[in-house]
Amino acid sequence: MTGGTHALRTLGEVRFTVDAYVQLRRSVGLRTRVRQALLDVLGAAMELRKLSGGEVGKDAPLVLKVDTHLVTYSIDLDSESVTVWSAEPVRDARGAA
């Protein structure tokens, strides 16, 4: 079963805006983890589209938490790609005074 998922991952593409790329460079390995998480989301969206026989909504910006960052992205199923718009660190409220 993982072979099928891997096949989807090789077809998809994750693109980063300049701002997102700069934000992701601040944490070692974060860009790789974001890319992997979004390829998984893209694969699921493509599968959902295939199974439902219709469109998957893509108008609203989407947000995914990866490690300590909120990643804003959009999906284009026609080109099998994801664009990352930003990756903002989540502030930990527990440490605030």
C-alpha positions as CSV (number, residue, x, y, z in Angstrom):
1,M,0.0,0.0,0.0
2,T,2.9,2.4,0.7
3,G,4.1,1.9,-2.9
4,G,0.9,3.5,-4.2
5,T,1.3,6.5,-1.9
6,H,4.9,6.8,-3.0
7,A,3.8,6.8,-6.6
8,L,1.4,9.8,-5.9
9,R,4.2,11.7,-4.1
10,T,6.5,11.5,-7.1
11,L,3.8,13.0,-9.4
12,G,3.0,16.0,-7.1
13,E,5.0,19.2,-6.8
14,V,5.3,21.5,-3.8
15,R,6.2,25.1,-4.7
16,F,7.3,27.7,-2.2
17,T,6.9,31.5,-2.5
18,V,10.0,33.5,-1.7
19,D,8.5,34.5,1.7
20,A,7.7,31.0,2.6
21,Y,11.1,29.7,1.6
22,V,12.8,32.3,3.8
23,Q,10.5,31.5,6.7
24,L,11.1,27.7,6.4
25,R,14.9,28.1,6.3
26,R,14.9,29.3,9.9
27,S,14.3,25.8,11.2
28,V,16.5,22.8,10.2
29,G,14.5,20.2,8.3
30,L,11.2,22.1,8.4
31,R,11.0,22.6,4.6
32,T,11.4,18.8,4.1
33,R,8.7,18.0,6.7
34,V,6.3,20.6,5.2
35,R,6.9,19.2,1.7
36,Q,6.2,15.7,2.9
37,A,3.1,16.6,4.8
38,L,1.7,18.6,1.8
39,L,2.4,15.8,-0.6
40,D,0.4,13.6,1.7
41,V,-2.5,16.1,1.6
42,L,-2.2,16.5,-2.2
43,G,-2.3,12.7,-2.6
44,A,-5.4,12.5,-0.4
45,A,-7.1,15.3,-2.3
46,M,-6.3,13.7,-5.6
47,E,-7.7,10.4,-4.4
48,L,-10.8,12.1,-3.0
49,R,-11.4,13.8,-6.4
50,K,-11.0,10.5,-8.2
51,L,-13.4,8.6,-5.8
52,S,-16.0,11.4,-5.7
53,G,-15.9,11.9,-9.5
54,G,-16.0,15.7,-8.9
55,E,-14.2,18.7,-7.8
56,V,-12.5,19.2,-4.5
57,G,-12.9,22.8,-3.1
58,K,-9.8,24.8,-3.5
59,D,-10.9,28.4,-3.3
60,A,-10.1,29.1,0.4
61,P,-6.5,29.2,1.6
62,L,-5.7,26.1,3.6
63,V,-3.7,25.9,6.9
64,L,-1.8,23.0,8.2
65,K,0.3,22.8,11.5
66,V,3.7,21.3,10.9
67,D,5.8,21.1,14.0
68,T,5.7,24.6,15.5
69,H,4.6,26.4,12.3
70,L,1.2,27.2,10.7
71,V,1.7,26.7,7.0
72,T,-0.7,28.5,4.6
73,Y,-1.0,26.8,1.2
74,S,-3.3,26.3,-1.8
75,I,-3.9,23.2,-3.9
76,D,-4.1,23.0,-7.7
77,L,-5.4,19.5,-8.5
78,D,-5.2,20.1,-12.3
79,S,-1.5,20.6,-12.2
80,E,-1.1,18.3,-9.2
81,S,0.7,20.9,-7.2
82,V,0.7,22.7,-3.9
83,T,1.8,26.3,-3.3
84,V,3.1,27.3,0.1
85,W,2.4,30.9,0.8
86,S,3.7,31.3,4.4
87,A,5.0,29.4,7.4
88,E,4.4,31.3,10.6
89,P,5.7,30.1,13.9
90,V,3.1,29.4,16.5
91,R,3.6,31.3,19.7
92,D,3.4,29.1,22.8
93,A,0.8,30.7,25.2
94,R,1.9,28.6,28.1
95,G,5.2,30.5,28.4
96,A,3.6,33.9,28.3
97,A,3.4,36.0,31.4
